[in-house]
């Protein structure tokens, strides 16, 4: 199955697990395109943008400010950036990207003109490159490779070029039938440029190149590069595990997937105290791999290995202070749902395992945690009438026993709504 479509379902959770300085938008969502661009020229990724830019462009097409974005947009952009008016620059760029009067080539030309006029202003050039990534600039693959490989460019510009060049990659179909010779040559140039970037002696360039390469490169190469940079402590174990987990659904075959799972487990079990708590791995796995679509792409051997690891590391329903919290409740709910999905065949069996686990526990807060989670209505809808009555009784008990817990009070409403929705569906 095409990697792009496998990973498209993960975009929402990717937004929830970003690191402090980066937002990991893009292994999971196709690039924003204009005109009549078809599947053959749609990029696998949207780019890994700095949060300051990503927040402005995450939802192109909504709430656009009335800012000109026509043929003079390059001059307006340059002027705004030269005078440090970043908010205005972002508004101009967004208007340009959404301007239906201009085609993709015209928009690229305007952004390239701005890029060249800002030569020597590293941060401003990096920002222009991040704007450019929104266009999935497949025709600029060689030029972007040149920006990444140009030693006279600053690390900031080269790192931005590494982010943007991934959006120029043409996602191949399983048999490569939708690729032209030019697209294949451009893809090869992109991968080679990123390999060179990963080998850079500059940490910013190497990490940016790696994060882009991890979304489009061969899984075995990605794994080796991740481990090499983690060994140099240029990325931490948690970031390495995140990237490895993201690889799993798209990996080719049982051996690759199982190898990725074993690498994740190895990083966890060999970590010094506090460097990579098992709870971090559990949280990332539950966020990135839960859901029938994602789990269905994982082979039985990889599912079994990951499931066995997760079973050993059940997250507590309470936080470090011994009190329930929304975060700890969701962590438990996500863990239980993913563990059930990995250790079952199909949704019906997984739902049965979830219910059995809740019935085995004497803690009604676990029921509230699961029913109050985004998947709660699905769990309630899957049980029979007698089981629904039992869930209702547990929610009522939790309400009586946890009146002073703000977290439980916050979760009780969606839990009750999940039961009410299940009741309505039975009428």
C-alpha positions in Angstrom: 0.0 0.0 0.0 1.2 3.5 -0.8 3.0 5.0 2.1 1.2 8.3 1.8 -2.2 6.8 2.2 -1.1 4.5 5.0 0.1 7.5 7.0 -2.6 10.0 6.1 -4.8 8.8 9.0 -2.1 9.7 11.6 -2.0 13.5 11.0 -4.2 14.5 13.9 -2.2 12.6 16.5 1.1 13.8 15.1 0.0 17.3 16.0 -0.3 16.2 19.6 3.2 14.9 20.1 5.4 17.7 18.7 8.7 18.5 20.4 9.5 21.9 21.8 11.0 23.5 18.8 9.4 21.6 15.9 5.9 20.6 14.8 6.0 17.2 13.2 3.3 17.9 10.7 4.2 16.0 7.8 4.8 12.3 7.4 1.1 12.1 7.7 -0.4 14.7 5.4 0.0 15.4 1.7 1.4 18.8 0.7 -0.9 21.7 0.0 -1.1 21.9 -3.8 -2.6 24.4 -6.2 -4.2 24.2 -9.6 -4.9 20.8 -11.0 -1.9 18.9 -9.5 -2.7 15.2 -9.5 -1.6 12.3 -7.4 1.6 11.9 -9.3 2.9 15.3 -8.2 1.5 15.3 -4.7 4.3 15.1 -2.1 4.5 12.4 0.5 5.0 15.0 3.1 4.1 18.6 3.9 7.4 19.5 5.7 8.6 19.8 9.2 8.0 23.4 9.8 9.1 25.6 12.8 6.1 26.0 15.1 6.0 29.8 14.5 5.3 29.2 10.8 3.3 26.0 11.1 0.7 27.5 13.4 -0.1 30.1 10.7 -0.4 27.6 7.8 -1.8 24.4 9.4 -5.3 25.2 8.0 -4.8 26.9 4.7 -8.1 28.0 3.3 -9.6 29.3 6.6 -9.7 32.8 8.1 -7.4 34.2 5.5 -6.7 37.9 6.2 -7.4 40.4 3.5 -3.8 40.8 2.4 -2.8 41.2 -1.2 -1.1 38.1 -2.6 -0.7 38.9 -6.3 2.1 39.6 -8.6 3.9 42.1 -6.3 3.8 39.6 -3.4 7.6 39.1 -3.5 8.3 42.8 -3.0 5.8 43.0 -0.2 7.3 39.9 1.4 10.8 41.2 1.2 9.8 44.6 2.6 7.9 43.0 5.6 10.8 40.7 6.4 13.5 43.4 6.0 11.6 45.4 8.6 11.0 42.5 11.0 7.2 42.4 10.4 6.9 38.6 10.6 3.1 38.6 11.2 2.6 40.6 8.1 5.0 38.4 6.1 3.0 35.4 7.1 -0.3 37.0 6.1 1.2 38.0 2.7 2.6 34.5 2.1 -0.7 32.8 3.1 -2.7 35.1 0.7 -0.2 34.3 -2.0 -0.5 30.6 -1.5 -4.3 30.8 -1.6 -4.5 33.2 -4.6 -6.6 31.4 -7.3 -5.5 34.0 -9.9 -1.9 32.6 -9.9 -0.9 29.1 -10.9 1.7 27.0 -9.0 4.6 28.0 -11.2 3.8 31.7 -10.7 3.7 31.3 -6.9 7.0 29.5 -6.9 8.6 32.2 -9.0 7.5 34.9 -6.7 8.8 33.1 -3.6 12.1 32.3 -5.4 12.4 36.0 -6.3 12.0 36.9 -2.6 14.5 34.2 -1.6 17.2 35.5 -3.9 16.6 39.2 -2.9 17.1 38.2 0.8 20.5 36.7 0.2 22.6 37.0 3.3 19.6 37.3 5.6 19.5 33.7 6.9 16.4 33.7 9.0 14.4 35.4 6.3 15.6 33.1 3.6 14.7 30.1 5.9 11.2 31.5 6.3 10.7 31.9 2.5 11.8 28.2 2.1 9.3 27.2 4.7 6.6 29.1 2.7 7.8 27.4 -0.4 7.3 24.0 1.1 3.5 24.6 1.1 3.5 24.4 -2.7 5.0 20.9 -2.9 7.6 22.4 -5.4 8.4 19.2 -7.4 9.9 21.2 -10.3 12.4 22.8 -7.9 14.0 19.6 -6.6 17.4 20.2 -8.1 17.5 23.9 -7.0 16.5 22.9 -3.4 19.2 20.2 -3.4 21.7 22.9 -4.4 20.6 25.1 -1.5 21.0 22.2 0.9 24.4 21.2 -0.4 25.8 24.7 -0.9 28.6 25.0 1.8 28.5 28.8 1.7 24.9 28.8 2.9 24.3 29.2 6.6 23.2 26.2 8.7 19.8 27.8 9.1 19.2 28.1 5.3 20.5 24.6 4.7 18.3 23.2 7.4 15.3 24.9 5.9 16.2 23.6 2.5 16.3 20.1 4.0 12.7 20.6 5.3 11.4 22.0 2.0 13.1 19.5 -0.3 11.0 16.7 1.1 7.9 18.3 -0.2 9.4 18.1 -3.7 9.6 14.3 -3.5 7.1 12.5 -5.7 5.4 9.7 -3.8 5.6 6.7 -6.0 2.8 4.2 -6.5 3.7 0.6 -5.5 4.8 -0.2 -9.1 6.2 3.2 -9.9 3.7 3.6 -12.8 2.8 7.2 -11.9 6.4 8.4 -12.1 8.1 9.9 -15.1 11.9 9.5 -15.7 12.3 13.1 -14.6 10.4 12.5 -11.3 12.6 9.4 -10.6 15.7 11.4 -11.3 14.5 14.2 -9.0 13.6 11.8 -6.3 17.1 10.3 -6.5 18.7 13.7 -6.3 16.6 14.6 -3.3 17.6 11.4 -1.4 21.3 11.9 -2.2 21.2 15.5 -1.0 19.5 14.4 2.2 22.1 11.7 2.7 24.8 14.4 2.4 22.9 16.6 4.8 22.7 13.8 7.4 26.5 13.4 7.1 27.0 17.1 7.8 29.2 18.2 10.7 26.5 20.8 11.6 23.9 19.4 14.0 21.0 21.6 12.8 21.6 20.5 9.1 22.1 16.8 10.0 18.9 16.6 12.2 16.7 18.5 9.7 18.0 16.3 6.9 17.4 13.2 8.9 13.8 14.1 9.8 12.9 14.7 6.2 14.8 11.6 5.0 12.9 9.5 7.6 9.7 10.3 5.9 10.7 9.3 2.3 13.9 7.2 2.6 14.3 3.4 2.8 13.5 2.1 6.2 16.8 0.4 6.8 18.8 3.5 6.0 16.5 5.6 8.2 16.9 3.3 11.1 20.7 3.3 10.8 20.8 7.1 10.5 18.5 7.6 13.5 20.6 5.4 15.7 23.8 7.1 14.5 22.6 10.5 15.4 21.1 9.3 18.6 24.5 7.8 19.5 26.0 11.2 18.9 23.3 12.6 21.2 22.2 14.9 18.4 18.6 13.6 18.8 17.4 12.1 22.1 16.0 8.7 22.5 12.4 9.8 22.7 12.7 11.6 19.3 14.4 8.5 17.8 11.6 6.3 19.1 9.0 8.6 17.7 10.5 8.4 14.2 10.9 4.7 14.4 7.3 4.1 15.4 6.1 6.4 12.6 8.1 4.1 10.2 6.3 0.9 11.3 3.0 1.0 9.2 4.9 1.9 6.0 7.8 -0.6 6.4 8.0 -3.3 3.8 7.3 -6.7 5.1 7.3 -8.5 8.4 11.1 -8.5 8.9 11.4 -4.7 8.6 8.4 -4.1 10.9 9.6 -6.5 13.5 13.1 -5.0 13.3 11.7 -1.6 14.0 9.8 -2.8 17.0 12.8 -4.5 18.4 14.9 -1.4 17.9 12.3 0.7 19.8 12.2 -1.8 22.6 16.0 -2.0 22.7 16.3 1.8 22.9 13.9 1.7 25.8 15.4 -1.1 27.8 19.0 0.1 27.3 18.2 3.7 28.3 19.9 5.1 31.4 17.4 5.9 34.2 15.1 8.7 33.2 16.5 9.0 29.7 13.6 7.1 28.1 10.9 6.1 30.5 8.7 3.2 29.3 5.7 5.5 29.8 7.1 7.7 27.0 7.2 4.7 24.6 3.7 3.6 25.6 2.4 7.1 25.1 4.0 7.5 21.7 2.9 4.1 20.5 -0.7 4.7 21.7 -0.8 8.1 19.9 0.9 7.1 16.7 -0.3 3.5 16.1 -3.8 3.2 17.6 -6.8 2.8 15.3 -7.9 -0.1 13.2 -6.4 1.4 10.0 -2.9 1.8 11.5 -2.9 -1.6 13.3 -4.2 -3.4 10.2 -0.9 -2.5 8.4 1.3 -4.1 11.1 2.3 -7.7 10.6 1.4 -10.4 13.2 5.0 -10.8 14.4 5.5 -7.1 14.9 2.1 -6.7 16.6 2.9 -9.6 18.9 6.3 -8.1 20.0 4.9 -4.6 20.5 1.8 -6.0 22.3 4.0 -8.0 24.7 6.1 -4.9 25.5 3.0 -2.8 26.1 1.4 -5.3 28.4 4.5 -5.1 30.7 4.1 -1.3 31.0 0.6 -0.5 31.9 0.3 3.2 32.7 -1.2 4.1 36.1 -4.6 5.7 36.2 -3.2 8.4 38.5 -0.4 10.9 38.2 2.7 11.2 40.2 0.8 12.8 43.1 -1.5 9.8 43.4 -4.5 11.7 42.0 -6.3 11.1 38.7 -5.5 13.5 35.9 -6.9 13.9 32.4 -3.5 13.1 31.0 -3.1 9.9 33.0 -6.6 8.8 32.2 -6.1 9.3 28.5 -2.7 7.6 28.7 -4.4 4.6 30.3 -7.3 4.6 27.8 -5.0 4.8 24.8 -2.8 2.1 26.2 -5.7 -0.3 26.8 -7.2 0.3 23.4 -3.9 -0.2 21.5 -3.0 -3.3 23.5 -6.4 -4.8 22.7 -6.1 -4.0 19.0 -2.6 -5.5 18.8 -3.6 -8.7 20.6 -6.8 -9.4 18.8 -8.2 -10.1 15.3 -10.6 -7.4 14.4 -12.6 -4.7 16.1 -15.2 -7.0 17.8 -12.5 -9.0 19.5 -10.6 -5.9 20.6 -13.7 -4.4 22.1 -14.4 -7.6 23.9 -10.8 -7.5 25.4 -11.3 -3.9 26.5 -14.5 -4.7 28.3 -13.0 -7.8 29.9 -10.1 -5.7 31.2 -12.4 -3.1 32.6 -14.6 -5.7 34.3 -11.5 -7.4 35.8 -10.5 -4.1 37.4 -12.2 -2.9 40.6 -11.5 0.7 39.8 -14.4 2.5 38.1 -12.1 5.4 37.2 -10.7 3.1 34.4 -14.2 2.9 32.9 -14.5 6.7 33.0 -11.1 7.0 31.5 -12.0 4.8 28.5 -15.5 6.1 28.0 -14.3 9.7 28.4 -11.6 9.3 25.7 -12.2 10.1 22.0 -12.8 6.4 21.4 -15.3 6.1 24.3 -18.5 6.2 22.1 -17.1 3.3 20.0 -16.5 1.2 23.1 -20.0 1.9 24.5 -21.6 1.2 21.1 -19.9 -2.2 20.9 -21.4 -3.8 24.1 -24.8 -5.4 24.7 -27.5 -4.0 26.9 -26.4 -5.8 30.0 -22.8 -4.7 29.6 -23.9 -1.2 28.9 -25.8 -1.2 32.2 -22.7 -2.4 34.0 -20.7 0.5 32.4 -23.4 3.0 33.5 -23.2 1.7 37.0 -19.4 2.1 37.1 -19.7 5.7 35.8 -22.2 6.5 38.5 -20.0 4.9 41.1 -17.0 6.9 39.9 -19.1 10.1 40.1 -20.0 9.4 43.7 -16.5 8.4 44.8 -14.5 11.2 43.0 -16.5 14.3 43.5 -13.4 16.3 44.5 -11.4 15.2 41.5 -11.5 17.8 38.8 -10.1 15.4 36.3 -12.8 12.8 36.9 -15.5 15.5 36.8 -14.1 16.6 33.4 -14.2 13.1 32.1 -17.6 12.1 33.5 -19.5 14.2 31.0 -18.1 12.7 27.9 -18.3 9.2 29.5 -22.0 9.8 30.2 -22.5 11.1 26.7 -20.9 7.9 25.3 -23.5 5.8 27.2 -26.3 8.1 26.2 -25.3 7.8 22.5 -25.2 4.0 22.9 -28.7 4.1 24.4 -30.1 6.2 21.6 -28.7 3.8 19.0 -30.6 0.9 20.6 -34.0 2.6 20.3 
